[in-house]
Each structure stands twice: as C-alpha cells, then as structure tokens.
C-alpha cells in the first residue's frame, strides 16, 4: 500500500495535471492519492470522473490573497496553511496521531520549495511534478541567478534539441528581473528524489537526457490527460463566471469545412499580459488572414465595463461576420480541438494547452508572453516542428519584439495554406499517435510510472520488515 500526499500550486494549470497524475497513479494496485486543495477551489473542480483511489483534502483559506503574478509568495502562503494542518492533525508530540492518515510519499509542485521541509517532517521522500516542458525546465536551470550572470548571460547550444543558439535569460519575461525565481526552482528540483515530468520520451528524450546528466532523476509520465476537464463553473483566477457557449461553438464548427478554422483561446487569464493594442493587432491579423476563426475572448484586466466592450477594433465584428465566431463564454476546448473543422490553435503556449493540441493532432500558432510559454513553444515549434511561434522574442538578445497584425496574419497563412504548414500538420498527426502510445498500457510513460510506483512499494515493504518488533 502506498499513500501519496499531493500538493499542487493552487492555480488551475497546476491543479489539473496533478489531478490527472493522481488518476493515473490510482490505477495501480494498492495506491491511494490525497490532493490538497483550498476548499473554495475544490467546490468548482470536476471530481466525478476520478478513480476511487483519488481523494481530496480541503484546506481552509489562506489569510493572504492568491496572486497569479507572485506565485512564489502565494506558494509560501499555501505552505503556512499546510504546515498548520501538519501541526494540528498529523504530527503530535509522539511523532504522529493515532488514526490519522499515513502518507508514504509527497508529490509537490515544482514551485513549492517549502515541501522539502514538509517531507522531512513527515520522514517521507519528496518528488516533484513538473507542469512545464522538460526543455523549459532545462532552460530555467540555466537562467541567470546573480547580477553578474544577468550582466553576462550565457549563450546555450543544444543542437540535438533545438537548432541555433539561445540566450540563457530567454526564459525570463523580464530579462532584468531578480534571479530569485531561478534559484528557487533550481533548489526545488535538486532537493527532490525525482521529477515526474509531464511529457514523454519520444517527444523530449534529449532534454530529459540532458537533465539526467545534470544529476536529476527524470521520470516521464505524460502526457497527463484523462476524462477530467475543468468544470464550467470553475472560476480559476477570474472574478467572473462565464455562460456555457459549448453548443453554439460546436454547432458553428459543424457548418465549416474540414481543417479550415483557427481556434483562438488564451485562457481565463491569458490576456493578463496583453494590452488593448495587442488585442487589436490579434484581431486585425485574424481579419487579414481571411481564415475562418472561433475566438473565445477574454478582455485584458483593469478595464472598465465600457472599455471591455470596446476591446475589439471598431467595426471588426461586423466585417468578419459569417467567417468568424467571437464568444465571451465558456467553451469546451477539448471537443473543439477534436472537431474535424479545427485546423489550428492560436494560443499563448502554456504546456497544458500545448500538449492538448499535440495530442489531438492540431498544429499551433503561439503568441507567448510570460512564464514558461516562450520556451515551451520555442522547443515545440523550432525543435519538434509541431507548430509556429510568432517571433515575439529574439533568441540571442532576449529582447521582446513587437508582434503586429502582419506577424499574426503570416503565422496563420503559414500553418493553414503553405507547404511548410503541410509538413507541420504531418508531424503533429504523427506525434498524436506517438503520444497515445506513450500512455497506453505498454507505452513508455506507463512503464516509467509503474516502475516509479513499484520502487516505492518495495521501499515501503523493506521499511516494514526492518522495523523492530
């Protein structure tokens, strides 16, 4: 019997893969998983499709607000809540409280460094789930961490992973930002027993091999996917609920020719790094491409109700009427990606969305703006040739480039109607098959996951046999 304590960062892009991992682990005999989630977030999570071995522990609310833009502080606040639970419920004066859950392994989000001490308190091994690509983790571990490093960033060469050189601060949204985040993640990775990577060997073998050479125990377990999808009433990190427009979207797609539609969705928080000007350039690029499109639109934050209504260029919706559907509601992303009419996915490049589009054989067009997005799509576009990254970042200088309507238009035309686009489509269709095989019962990720669980089970058996009578 192995009981996993699973602690994700409390953002849906981090909670979802942890849930998927728990669902996969619970398929193994003798495995139970308990996921720690704030009670308020748990109310909106879809738990009906989970296996019986998956359960949740509802955490009381943190006294500090959950901030998407300060994930390290939000993670530390989560640590204070969890450690209070440890003190009250798990760890008594004698080292434990009779009748309380016994955990054998802690699986933590990469961003939660405090779980190093938490695992030590519980005297159990700590593994981390990496919700970004292996290549992004590799880049992050080479990011500048000191003022000297930032002043003289390294030029990195991995020709077996990605063509051409990259500057070491390519990962950072702000190349002049503090190196605290890079140091934090470096410690979190290196002070773990292993890294459960949400990717698969056939896609990222070289990146994971490079991480292995750096001394990390890489365990590919992806793509993490199941029947679990975010509930329609899940607010994520928005203050709004959205109306369900799934039927409208799917009915409209039914009327479109095969592989003709660009699906545009930057997620509930995707436009947080966008200005109204950037939204205008995106809209005008869609218009100029002459392509059909389905756009799930979320306005940038900080706008008044009147400004939000006017976030699109004047007359845009009228000009594209008939070939473009713009909705501001909740749309069923996986069903849209699986629809025969969908020909490309225009997104920001979070790893969850990147894997979702790869696993459904749909090429992507990515406008990456923050966090791990630039390196996720740099690898997936330039390394694996599965989509197109709009040139928003200079790979050598790290300088952010202006993405305008012409860049958007050219990216759409390349994917939908060029010879290069045909090759991309062929590559992503092939990778769809490979990804499905990786998580099949005899696939590479399934074998890797089973080996991980078996190793813990054997270790637990040895621990019991070595205990004094």
Phi, psi and omega in degrees: 000129175232126179248117180268131167266122185239120184237100176274159165296149191271049173236142186303323177296343178260325180291317185302308179295330176294321176296317179297319178296316178301318180298320179290318179297321183292346175286344179279141181296135176078020182245133173234142180233132174241120181259130181266120183219141174305137185305319183295323177289324182299330181302329184257003182275143179277108183249354186296327184274003184281151176294161184298333182283001180255127177224169183237147169248118182278120180270144174293159183295148174286149176285349182248143183293148177278117185244118177296331186266359172224067186296331180293316178294319178296324177293321177294322177297319176300320179300322180294322178293314182294318180294330175295321176296317178304312184298320185276323192247329188254322189245105176263188181298330181269010178093005179176161180243123184300136179088354179272161183302141174254117180259147183245344181202140177252128173248119187243155167294147179304327186279357185256081183294330181299342179290347172300311179290326180298315179295322179295321178298322181274352181059047178226157179290151179243124172245159177239147172263123179263112184268005173253171178295156176298324178295322177296319177297317178301314178296319181298321181288347175255006181291149178301136181240351179232166178299323178295318178299319182292326179288330181227069181298151182279154169259122186257139179232116172228074185298338177281351179250312186212137181288144176080160180281161175226145175278145188294338178263019177301328182297319191291132173299321176240103183302340180265006183290165180298150178275009183301315182299318180295317178297318181302309182291324177300314179295317181301318180290314186285338179261036177239159175282341179176164181241116174277108188263125178282068177201184180223152189303320184295335178269319189231038182302314185294319179296317180291325176296321178294320177294322176300318180295337177277001176098008181266140178273095185271129182234094180290127182230007186257180359286131180282112182205147177203194178285356183282125173226155180303136179293154182296333181267008179283122186278342184062240181237027177256158176269005185242152163262155182239143177291147178283118179243020184302313181299319180298315181296312184291323177295319179295318178298325179302334184269359184258153178294160180301142176046039183251348190255134170268117176272125184242118178204118177258014176081175183298325183249009190298328182271008181298337177258010181257149169259168176300324178300319180292322176297320178299316180296321177298314180298314182291329175293318175299316180297314183292335181289340184065012180276153169289148179207151173240114187245114172270105193260127169241123181290155174301156181285165174082007180265148172289167180301320180293318179295321180296324179292334183254023185290338178269154179302150180301128177079001185299310185298325179290321183291330183259007182302131180105319179251355178227134175247122180247123180229147179247023183252194179272126183239144181280090190302315184295321178294324178293315179295329180277350185289141183298336183280342184283122183251344180195156179239113177266113190217185178265333175107022168300150187293326177300311181293323179298316178293322180299318181286323176297315184290348177248010173069030182249125177295152179247157169234118190244131171248090185275137183230340183199172178055225184276359185304311183303318183280328174305307187278336174299315178292310186295330180273303187276330180273305184269349178058048182250001180181196183232133173259120176297134189289072181268356185217131175279123187292339182264315182271339185077003183287137177285132181259156179281123173264118180242184185300327182290323177296315179298312181300315182294322178297318179294314180297321180300312184289318187277331192221009180255168176294322176298323177297323177296321179293318178300316181296320178296317179298315184288329175294319177294318181292331175302316180294317181296319180297318179296321179294324183300327181256009173289165185308325180255012183285167186298316181288324178295318178295320179297317180293317179297320179296320177300310181296315181300320178298319178292320179297317179295317180298321180292321177298317179296321179299319180293319181291335181272350180292142178293147180289000000 
